[in-house]
Amino acid sequence: MYMNDKIIEYYELPFENDLIKPGDKLKIRNVRGVFVFMKMAHNMQLNRQWIDCRNIATGEFKSFYVHDIKKVIRPKKSRAKKIAK
């Protein structure tokens, strides 16, 4: 929770026909590494939105603007096994 009452936190973010939730892995434009989404914040006074993330490799916390998200990393789905007849 932020100390400023003008800032509202959200824990879900709609992004390109998907829903980003805390713990989802993201790639950010022009930044190396993979980040874990924690939350999105919106400053009502300045009308700015950003996301708070954690770098997987270093563990550092970073914030990025929402428009800098490149893609969401989802685990690959395994193929269904064919049943022999």
C-alpha positions in Angstrom: 0.0 0.0 0.0 1.3 3.4 -1.0 1.5 6.2 1.5 0.0 8.7 -1.0 -3.8 8.5 -1.2 -3.7 9.7 -4.8 -2.1 6.3 -5.9 -4.4 3.3 -6.5 -3.0 -0.2 -6.7 -4.3 -3.0 -9.0 -3.3 -6.6 -9.0 -4.5 -7.6 -12.4 -3.7 -6.0 -15.7 -5.5 -6.7 -19.1 -2.9 -7.0 -21.9 -3.4 -8.1 -25.5 -6.3 -10.6 -24.9 -4.6 -11.8 -21.7 -4.7 -11.0 -18.0 -1.5 -10.4 -16.2 -1.6 -11.5 -12.5 1.1 -11.3 -9.7 3.8 -13.9 -10.4 3.5 -13.8 -14.2 6.8 -13.4 -16.1 7.2 -10.4 -18.5 9.6 -9.1 -21.0 10.1 -5.4 -21.2 11.1 -3.4 -24.3 14.8 -2.3 -24.5 15.6 -4.0 -21.2 17.4 -7.2 -20.8 16.1 -9.9 -18.5 12.8 -11.4 -17.4 10.7 -9.7 -14.7 8.0 -11.0 -12.4 4.9 -8.8 -12.3 3.9 -7.7 -8.8 1.3 -4.9 -9.2 0.1 -2.0 -11.3 -0.2 1.5 -9.8 -2.2 4.5 -11.1 -1.5 8.1 -9.9 -4.8 9.9 -10.1 -3.3 13.3 -9.7 -0.7 12.9 -12.6 -2.8 10.4 -14.6 0.2 8.0 -14.9 0.3 4.2 -14.7 3.2 2.0 -14.1 3.9 -1.6 -13.1 6.2 -2.8 -10.2 8.3 -5.8 -11.1 11.1 -7.9 -9.7 14.1 -9.1 -11.9 14.4 -12.9 -11.8 18.2 -13.0 -12.1 19.2 -10.2 -9.7 16.2 -9.9 -7.5 16.1 -6.1 -7.8 12.8 -4.2 -7.9 12.0 -2.0 -10.9 9.1 0.0 -12.2 8.1 0.4 -15.8 5.4 2.2 -17.7 2.6 -0.1 -18.9 3.3 0.7 -22.6 6.8 -0.7 -22.2 5.6 -4.3 -21.8 6.8 -6.4 -24.7 5.2 -9.8 -24.0 4.0 -12.1 -21.3 5.9 -15.4 -21.0 3.6 -18.4 -20.6 4.8 -21.9 -20.1 4.5 -24.1 -23.1 1.7 -26.6 -23.2 2.5 -30.3 -23.6 0.9 -32.1 -26.5 -1.8 -34.6 -25.8 -0.7 -38.2 -26.1 -2.3 -40.2 -28.9 -4.2 -43.3 -27.8 -3.4 -46.4 -29.8 -6.5 -48.2 -31.2 
